[in-house]
Amino acid sequence: MEHPKDLTSVFTGSRMETNVIIEILKDNDIPVVAHNQFQEGLHAGFIDGLPGDVKLMIEKEDVEKAQMLIQEYEKSIS
């Protein structure tokens, strides 16, 4: 992702879960940025978010496709 446009959160979950979803999104040509708010907060001197939670951010134009892929993944594991 060269110059991020408006980014939107599409998923928040554990590191293991988000790693799988990152690969799914990348395999479908959807650039993704992962934010670990808890870790970032610790480095900045304050605490935000929950330990282990990672938020996935993508460009707004990819939200619909990403949500469909995430729903397919969630159905496949339930």
DSSP file (Angstrom, degrees, kcal/mol; ACC not computed):
  #  RESIDUE AA STRUCTURE BP1 BP2  ACC     N-H-->O    O-->H-N    N-H-->O    O-->H-N    TCO  KAPPA ALPHA  PHI   PSI    X-CA   Y-CA   Z-CA
    1    1 A M              0   0    0      0, 0.0    31,-0.0     0, 0.0     0, 0.0   0.000 360.0 360.0 360.0 106.0    0.0    0.0    0.0
    2    2 A E        +     0   0    0      1,-0.3     0, 0.0     0, 0.0     0, 0.0   0.996 360.0   6.7 -69.9 -65.9    1.9    3.0   -1.2
    3    3 A H  S    S-     0   0    0      0, 0.0    -1,-0.3     0, 0.0     0, 0.0  -0.902  84.9-134.3-122.1 100.2   -0.2    6.0   -0.1
    4    4 A P        -     0   0    0      0, 0.0     3,-0.1     0, 0.0     2,-0.0  -0.258  17.5-159.1 -58.5 133.5   -3.0    4.8    2.1
    5    5 A K        -     0   0    0      1,-0.2     2,-0.5     0, 0.0     0, 0.0   0.080  60.2 -31.9 -84.4-153.9   -6.4    6.4    1.3
    6    6 A D  S    S-     0   0    0      1,-0.0    54,-1.9    -2,-0.0     2,-0.3  -0.550  73.4-148.5 -66.1 119.6   -9.1    6.4    3.9
    7    7 A L  E     -A   59   0A   0     -2,-0.5     2,-0.4    52,-0.2    52,-0.2  -0.711  12.6-166.1 -95.7 144.8   -8.6    3.3    5.9
    8    8 A T  E     -A   58   0A   0     50,-3.2    50,-2.5    -2,-0.3     2,-0.4  -0.979  23.9-117.9-129.5 139.9  -11.4    1.4    7.5
    9    9 A S  E     +A   57   0A   0     -2,-0.4    48,-0.2    48,-0.2     3,-0.1  -0.627  34.1 168.9 -76.0 129.3  -11.3   -1.3   10.2
   10   10 A V  E     +     0   0A   0     46,-2.5     2,-0.3    -2,-0.4    -1,-0.1   0.550  62.0  11.4-116.0 -13.5  -12.7   -4.6    8.9
   11   11 A F  E     -A   56   0A   0     45,-1.0    45,-3.3     2,-0.0     2,-0.4  -0.959  48.9-168.4-164.8 142.7  -11.7   -7.0   11.6
   12   12 A T  E     +A   55   0A   0     -2,-0.3     2,-0.3    43,-0.2    43,-0.2  -0.994  37.5 114.3-133.5 130.2  -10.3   -7.2   15.1
   13   13 A G  E     -A   54   0A   0     41,-2.1    41,-3.1    -2,-0.4    -2,-0.0  -0.925  61.0 -39.3-169.0-168.1   -9.2  -10.5   16.6
   14   14 A S  E  >  -A   53   0A   0     -2,-0.3     4,-2.9    39,-0.2     5,-0.2  -0.217  55.8-109.5 -68.5 161.5   -6.3  -12.5   18.0
   15   15 A R  H  > S+     0   0    0     37,-0.6     4,-2.1     1,-0.2     5,-0.1   0.906 119.8  50.0 -57.9 -43.7   -2.8  -12.4   16.3
   16   16 A M  H  > S+     0   0    0      2,-0.2     4,-1.4     1,-0.2    -1,-0.2   0.928 113.4  44.8 -63.6 -45.6   -3.3  -16.0   15.0
   17   17 A E  H  > S+     0   0    0      1,-0.2     4,-1.9     2,-0.2    -2,-0.2   0.914 113.5  49.1 -65.4 -44.1   -6.8  -15.3   13.6
   18   18 A T  H  X S+     0   0    0     -4,-2.9     4,-2.9     1,-0.2    -1,-0.2   0.836 104.5  59.9 -68.7 -30.9   -5.7  -12.0   12.0
   19   19 A N  H  X S+     0   0    0     -4,-2.1     4,-1.8    -5,-0.2    -1,-0.2   0.906 106.7  47.3 -61.1 -40.3   -2.7  -13.6   10.4
   20   20 A V  H  X S+     0   0    0     -4,-1.4     4,-2.0     2,-0.2    -2,-0.2   0.937 113.8  46.7 -64.8 -46.3   -5.0  -16.0    8.5
   21   21 A I  H  X S+     0   0    0     -4,-1.9     4,-2.7     1,-0.2     5,-0.2   0.869 107.6  56.9 -66.8 -36.5   -7.3  -13.2    7.4
   22   22 A I  H  X S+     0   0    0     -4,-2.9     4,-2.8     1,-0.2    -1,-0.2   0.933 108.4  47.6 -57.7 -45.5   -4.3  -11.1    6.3
   23   23 A E  H  X S+     0   0    0     -4,-1.8     4,-2.5     2,-0.2    -2,-0.2   0.901 111.1  50.6 -63.7 -41.0   -3.2  -13.9    4.0
   24   24 A I  H  X S+     0   0    0     -4,-2.0     4,-0.8     2,-0.2    -2,-0.2   0.935 113.1  45.8 -61.4 -46.2   -6.7  -14.3    2.6
   25   25 A L  H ><>S+     0   0    0     -4,-2.7     5,-2.5     1,-0.2     3,-0.8   0.928 113.7  48.2 -64.2 -45.5   -6.9  -10.6    1.9
   26   26 A K  H ><5S+     0   0    0     -4,-2.8     3,-1.9     1,-0.3    -1,-0.2   0.894 106.8  56.6 -62.6 -39.7   -3.5  -10.4    0.3
   27   27 A D  H 3<5S+     0   0    0     -4,-2.5    -1,-0.3     1,-0.3    -2,-0.2   0.735 108.8  48.9 -62.8 -21.1   -4.3  -13.5   -1.8
   28   28 A N  T <<5S-     0   0    0     -4,-0.8    -1,-0.3    -3,-0.8    -2,-0.2   0.045 122.8-105.4-107.6  23.4   -7.2  -11.5   -3.1
   29   29 A D  T < 5S+     0   0    0     -3,-1.9    -3,-0.2     1,-0.2    -2,-0.1   0.817  75.2 138.0  59.4  36.3   -5.2   -8.4   -3.9
   30   30 A I      < -     0   0    0     -5,-2.5    -1,-0.2    -8,-0.1    -2,-0.2  -0.935  48.7-139.4-111.9 108.8   -6.5   -6.4   -0.9
   31   31 A P        -     0   0    0      0, 0.0    28,-0.5     0, 0.0     2,-0.4  -0.403  25.4-168.0 -65.2 142.0   -3.7   -4.5    0.8
   32   32 A V        -     0   0    0     26,-0.1     2,-0.4    -2,-0.1    26,-0.2  -0.986  18.5-155.6-138.2 144.5   -4.0   -4.6    4.6
   33   33 A V  E     -B   57   0A   0     24,-2.7    24,-3.1    -2,-0.4     2,-0.5  -0.979  14.8-150.1-117.9 130.4   -2.5   -2.8    7.6
   34   34 A A  E     -B   56   0A   0     -2,-0.4     2,-0.5    22,-0.2    22,-0.2  -0.874  10.4-168.5-104.1 130.9   -2.4   -4.5   11.0
   35   35 A H  E     -B   55   0A   0     20,-2.9    20,-3.3    -2,-0.5     2,-0.9  -0.976  12.8-165.9-120.6 123.1   -2.5   -2.4   14.2
   36   36 A N     >  -     0   0    0     -2,-0.5     4,-2.8    18,-0.2     5,-0.2  -0.844  11.1-174.6-102.8  92.7   -1.8   -3.9   17.6
   37   37 A Q  H  > S+     0   0    0     -2,-0.9     4,-2.3    16,-0.2    11,-0.3   0.838  79.3  53.6 -61.1 -35.5   -3.2   -1.0   19.7
   38   38 A F  H  > S+     0   0    0     15,-0.5     4,-2.2    12,-0.4    -1,-0.2   0.959 112.8  42.2 -64.8 -50.5   -2.0   -2.5   23.0
   39   39 A Q  H  > S+     0   0    0      1,-0.2     4,-2.0     2,-0.2    -2,-0.2   0.920 115.3  50.2 -62.0 -44.0    1.6   -3.0   21.9
   40   40 A E  H  X S+     0   0    0     -4,-2.8     4,-1.5     1,-0.2    -1,-0.2   0.890 110.5  50.9 -61.8 -38.5    1.6    0.4   20.2
   41   41 A G  H  X>S+     0   0    0     -4,-2.3     5,-2.9     7,-0.3     4,-1.1   0.896 106.4  53.6 -65.9 -40.9    0.3    2.0   23.4
   42   42 A L  H  <5S+     0   0    0     -4,-2.2     3,-0.5     1,-0.2    -1,-0.2   0.910 109.6  48.4 -60.4 -41.6    2.9    0.3   25.5
   43   43 A H  H  <5S+     0   0    0     -4,-2.0    -1,-0.2     1,-0.2    -2,-0.2   0.823 113.0  48.4 -67.2 -30.4    5.6    1.8   23.3
   44   44 A A  H  <5S-     0   0    0     -4,-1.5    -1,-0.2     2,-0.3    -2,-0.2   0.585 121.7-105.0 -87.6 -10.3    4.0    5.2   23.5
   45   45 A G  T  <5S+     0   0    0     -4,-1.1     2,-0.3    -3,-0.5    -3,-0.2   0.617  90.0  78.2  98.5  13.7    3.6    5.1   27.3
   46   46 A F  S   <S-     0   0    0     -5,-2.9     2,-0.5    -6,-0.1    -1,-0.4  -0.949  74.2-115.1-145.1 166.2   -0.1    4.4   27.7
   47   47 A I        +     0   0    0     -2,-0.3     2,-0.3    -3,-0.1    -9,-0.1  -0.903  35.4 161.9-112.0 130.2   -2.4    1.4   27.3
   48   48 A D        +     0   0    0     -2,-0.5    -7,-0.3   -11,-0.3    -6,-0.2  -0.995  49.7   5.2-142.3 140.5   -5.1    1.1   24.7
   49   49 A G  S    S-     0   0    0     -2,-0.3   -13,-0.0   -12,-0.1     5,-0.0  -0.186  92.0 -60.7  80.2-176.8   -6.9   -2.0   23.4
   50   50 A L    >   -     0   0    0      1,-0.1     3,-1.9    -3,-0.0   -12,-0.4  -0.815  56.6 -94.2-107.5 146.0   -6.6   -5.5   24.8
   51   51 A P  T 3  S+     0   0    0      0, 0.0     3,-0.1     0, 0.0    -1,-0.1  -0.352 111.5  14.1 -57.2 132.0   -3.5   -7.6   24.9
   52   52 A G  T 3  S+     0   0    0      1,-0.3   -37,-0.6   -38,-0.1     2,-0.3   0.228  93.1 127.6  88.9 -15.3   -3.4   -9.8   21.8
   53   53 A D  E <   -A   14   0A   0     -3,-1.9   -15,-0.5   -39,-0.2     2,-0.4  -0.604  37.0-170.0 -80.2 134.6   -6.0   -8.0   19.8
   54   54 A V  E     -A   13   0A   0    -41,-3.1   -41,-2.1    -2,-0.3     2,-0.5  -0.985  10.4-148.6-124.5 133.5   -5.0   -6.9   16.3
   55   55 A K  E     -AB  12  35A   0    -20,-3.3   -20,-2.9    -2,-0.4     2,-0.5  -0.879   9.6-146.9-103.7 130.6   -7.1   -4.5   14.2
   56   56 A L  E     -AB  11  34A   0    -45,-3.3   -46,-2.5    -2,-0.5   -45,-1.0  -0.854  14.8-168.0-100.6 129.1   -7.0   -4.9   10.4
   57   57 A M  E     +AB   9  33A   0    -24,-3.1   -24,-2.7    -2,-0.5     2,-0.3  -0.932   9.8 170.4-118.5 137.0   -7.4   -1.8    8.3
   58   58 A I  E     -A    8   0A   0    -50,-2.5   -50,-3.2    -2,-0.4   -26,-0.1  -0.893  42.3 -81.2-136.6 168.8   -8.0   -1.6    4.6
   59   59 A E  E >   -A    7   0A   0    -28,-0.5     3,-2.1    -2,-0.3     4,-0.3  -0.452  41.7-119.0 -70.5 144.9   -8.9    1.0    2.0
   60   60 A K  G >  S+     0   0    0    -54,-1.9     3,-1.5     1,-0.3     4,-0.4   0.821 110.5  64.0 -55.6 -34.5  -12.6    1.9    1.9
   61   61 A E  G 3  S+     0   0    0      1,-0.3    -1,-0.3   -55,-0.2     4,-0.2   0.694 104.7  46.9 -65.7 -17.2  -12.9    0.8   -1.8
   62   62 A D  G <> S+     0   0    0     -3,-2.1     4,-2.5     1,-0.1    -1,-0.3   0.387  82.7  99.1-102.3   1.9  -12.1   -2.8   -0.7
   63   63 A V  H <> S+     0   0    0     -3,-1.5     4,-2.9    -4,-0.3     5,-0.2   0.916  80.8  48.7 -60.4 -48.8  -14.4   -3.1    2.3
   64   64 A E  H  > S+     0   0    0     -4,-0.4     4,-1.8     1,-0.2    -1,-0.2   0.929 115.0  44.3 -60.3 -47.2  -17.3   -5.0    0.6
   65   65 A K  H  > S+     0   0    0     -4,-0.2     4,-2.1     1,-0.2    -1,-0.2   0.909 114.8  49.9 -63.2 -42.6  -15.0   -7.6   -1.0
   66   66 A A  H  X S+     0   0    0     -4,-2.5     4,-2.7     1,-0.2     5,-0.2   0.912 108.4  51.9 -64.5 -43.2  -13.0   -8.0    2.3
   67   67 A Q  H  X S+     0   0    0     -4,-2.9     4,-2.4     1,-0.2    -1,-0.2   0.890 109.4  50.7 -61.6 -38.7  -16.2   -8.4    4.4
   68   68 A M  H  X S+     0   0    0     -4,-1.8     4,-2.2    -5,-0.2    -1,-0.2   0.928 111.9  46.9 -63.3 -45.3  -17.4  -11.2    2.0
   69   69 A L  H  X S+     0   0    0     -4,-2.1     4,-2.2     2,-0.2    -2,-0.2   0.896 112.4  49.7 -64.1 -40.8  -14.0  -13.0    2.3
   70   70 A I  H  X S+     0   0    0     -4,-2.7     4,-2.7     2,-0.2    -1,-0.2   0.905 110.1  50.7 -65.2 -42.0  -14.0  -12.7    6.1
   71   71 A Q  H  X S+     0   0    0     -4,-2.4     4,-2.3     2,-0.2    -2,-0.2   0.898 109.5  50.8 -62.8 -40.2  -17.5  -14.0    6.3
   72   72 A E  H  X S+     0   0    0     -4,-2.2     4,-1.9     2,-0.2    -2,-0.2   0.913 111.3  48.5 -62.4 -42.4  -16.6  -17.0    4.1
   73   73 A Y  H  X S+     0   0    0     -4,-2.2     4,-1.1     2,-0.2    -2,-0.2   0.938 110.9  49.8 -62.4 -47.2  -13.6  -17.7    6.4
   74   74 A E  H  X S+     0   0    0     -4,-2.7     4,-0.6     1,-0.2     3,-0.4   0.878 110.6  50.2 -62.4 -38.2  -15.7  -17.5    9.5
   75   75 A K  H >< S+     0   0    0     -4,-2.3     3,-0.7     1,-0.2    -1,-0.2   0.881 106.0  57.0 -64.7 -37.5  -18.3  -19.9    8.0
   76   76 A S  H 3< S+     0   0    0     -4,-1.9    -1,-0.2     1,-0.2    -2,-0.2   0.739 110.4  43.0 -69.2 -21.5  -15.5  -22.3    7.1
   77   77 A I  H 3<        0   0    0     -4,-1.1    -1,-0.2    -3,-0.4    -2,-0.2   0.492 360.0 360.0-102.0  -3.3  -14.3  -22.6   10.7
   78   78 A S    <<        0   0    0     -3,-0.7    -2,-0.2    -4,-0.6    -1,-0.2   0.466 360.0 360.0 -96.5 360.0  -17.7  -22.8   12.5
